[in-house]
């Protein structure tokens, strides 16, 4: 019988006839789950990529929507005026805008402010937002402090008491005011002043004082060389009289010439407004008809009984009257009286003046 030989106990007969092979016992057989692992990893990777793409798409869409909500016209149907209080936080301002209808949602405003707007603070104040204002326009307005500008016009020839009364009545201003006695007359320049809601009344007064000082200094520096007025204060006194004597701009320099000519001659100014200023319980408040007995009632401001300028201004003159006082017309006139047209008739002699007065009295009689 033919014998089979084996080298070791680990050598077995090959299942293939005529072949001897080694059987390695420490190599395990392939697991039936092994082919599934690569497929599972690929699936997870695909799912992750899909989520990334989906997330990016959603985020991109959200950014586009936010930009549109930021730049497109907003929901406001009609112009609105609102106040952003001082010290308000971004959330509080967002609520104010949402309540007023400027923005559709306060959270949208906060998101737009954080991610799309420039890093500038929002300013308090009073704002007007037009219909359809976008979030971008609203935020730019708030960051720029584009607040509502109020105007207060002081009439030329107003007394200090009248100016302070106007400031006190202005509800957009805050704070207390100095008294007329503390300020004095002729120290506030009448013109139009701009202010914002919440500005202090005392600050407006200071601006009026600075404006008057600046105007007087400028006009005094440009005055004529030969002149009877010795100080800027005297120029303001005369300007206040001119202001109360005529409301016709073209007459101011001629009225100034009358008073300058009288000062040069040592004549009394005989100005009715100076008498009225000194008669009232509060200076300048006398509004009745002046009678001859009033003209004869002596007081420091009565230029019928006293020679020269009164001790102080009788009103707050405007720039044009100050300029007229410092640059009077070339004239020899010594008198003027109302002519019935809103202006005055001027005269160089008393006889001519008396004729003008007679005409004026006829006009008064005929108008009754």
Order of alpha helices (4+ residues) and beta strands (2+ residues): beta-beta-alpha-beta-alpha-alpha-beta-alpha-beta-alpha-alpha-beta-alpha-alpha-alpha-alpha-alpha-alpha-beta-beta-alpha
